[in-house]
Amino acid sequence: MIYAIVNQKGGVGKTTTAVNLSACLAEAGQKVLLVDLDPQANATSGLGMLEADGKTIADVVLDGADPRDAIVTTKIANLDLVRGDPDLAGAAVELPSRERREHLLADSLDPLASDYRFVFIDCPPSLDLLTVNALTAADRLIVPVQCEYYALEGLSRLMETVLHVRAGLNPRLRVSGMLMTMHDGRTKVSADVVSEIRRHFPELAFRTIVPRNVRLAEAPSYGEPVIRYDPHCAGSDAYFDVAKEVAERG
């Protein structure tokens, strides 16, 4: 099953979710591949793999490299990574003239998918051609939604994009769930966002809510998922619960 973790808004917890969800499922014994499709390559740095040798996702998508040459083994058993690359920023210029430009990522992942129980794609904070490639490659979407005032802004556009991709490019695409992140139980706005998401998307809202957590924020600077950095913190507990839900929904 291939999951795209997507929201065109930045700072909502996409990369945090991609890294920690992948790590939790790998720790549980599942074979997992994480694909860093964001030119910022934060998922790559969050796993301490910026200096690894080999090809990157830019080599695969832009230059047609063999995707197997881009897979690197991480420090976590069962978790492999296709590293991000700042060169992906040129995709907006390079991809529009390509044949099957929306299918480049899907074509690349097709020979790899059977080797893994879960494949997660960490998407850039936009609805550009890279994200459309992720939507075309994915079976399911996970949408992180920050528990802040503007959380619902843009979700309708994202859902419209999903419908267009499903109609024209990828009929199997479905939304697995909306994951509420950075929740602060002391604030009214967090409670309001949770209420609104569950009212508008009652079938899609995850039961688990990821709290705002210092350890979650610190872990990337050490190149580790939070379950390695502090396995007993609230953030670790939340993402283990999210992983269970993803497995259930899958």
PyMOL commands that set and color helices and strands:
alter all, ss='L'
color gray80, all
select helices_A, chain A and resi 14-27+42-46+57-63+67-70+86-97+104-113+129-137+155-168+188-200+214-222+226-229+234-249
alter helices_A, ss='H'
color red, helices_A
select strands_A, chain A and resi 2-5+32-36+71-73+79-82+118-122+140-146+174-181
alter strands_A, ss='S'
color yellow, strands_A
deselect
rebuild
show_as cartoon
